Amino acid sequence: MSQSLDTTADHSDMTTDLHWPDVRLWLEANGQHLLDDRELLEQLGLKVEGRNVVDFGRAALSKMEAAAQREAGARRLIEEISRTNFAAQTQTHVAALDLMEATGHIELARQLDITTQARFGLAGAAIAIEKPGVVPFGWKALEPGRVDALLGEDGRNWLGPNFTGLDLFGPADGDVRSVALVRMNIRFADQDKPRAALCAFGSVEDEGFTPSMGCELIAFVARVFERMAGRWPLPEA
């Protein structure tokens, strides 16, 4: 592109020959053509305030408005997440208080099931503990080593789809689509050693529990159950 570019000619067929560095150099040398073309300036969102002065207000304002909308959207999302988290934490603390009202192992397991349904909208919750040893009424019995088999030797929890063979939720098993399993080690008041156990939560939704979710709140509920269960001796066989 040369300095003698004809600004009155039709260059619609030259788009493939135009390169920005050349156009930029030409504009620097012939800026008056841009200042005199008010129609083009309007299309670009610019206007001439005086001789050789171009006001970028409209274009700048549009960018600022777009940035403000993005920031407002992000702020609304953060606020919504904060409200959701706060509500979940509140329900978790109330659930812990519900568990503290139990007076024995049977009532404790029943209260956990009722509370998770009422407070979190889950299909239910169940407690399973490994043999040998007495298994309180309403709890599920697991073969020795089953907790490690489900969670891994060092695993603390597992979240994901429900699977064949888990069978922890009784009549609600057919409705459970995803589960959260939390390891517990319960030492009963009359026992010297803890026993491996599971606190299991079931959801009717496929995405109710997924591996990417945090499990701090359900782990907190499980820890409360673990501490409460250790208050009482096991019933006699």
ABEGO torsion letter per residue (X at the ends): XBAABBAABBAAAAAAABBAAAAAAAAAAAAAAAAABAAAAAAAGBBBABBGBBBAAAAAAAAAAAAAAAAAAAAAAAAAAAAAAAAAAAAAAAAAAAAAABABAAAAAAAAAAAAAAAAGBAEBBBBBBOBEBBBBGBBBBBBGAAAAAAEAABABBBEBBBBGAGAAEAAAAABABBBBBBBBBBBAABABBBBBBBBBBBABAAABBAABBAAAAAAAAAAAAAAAAABBBBBX
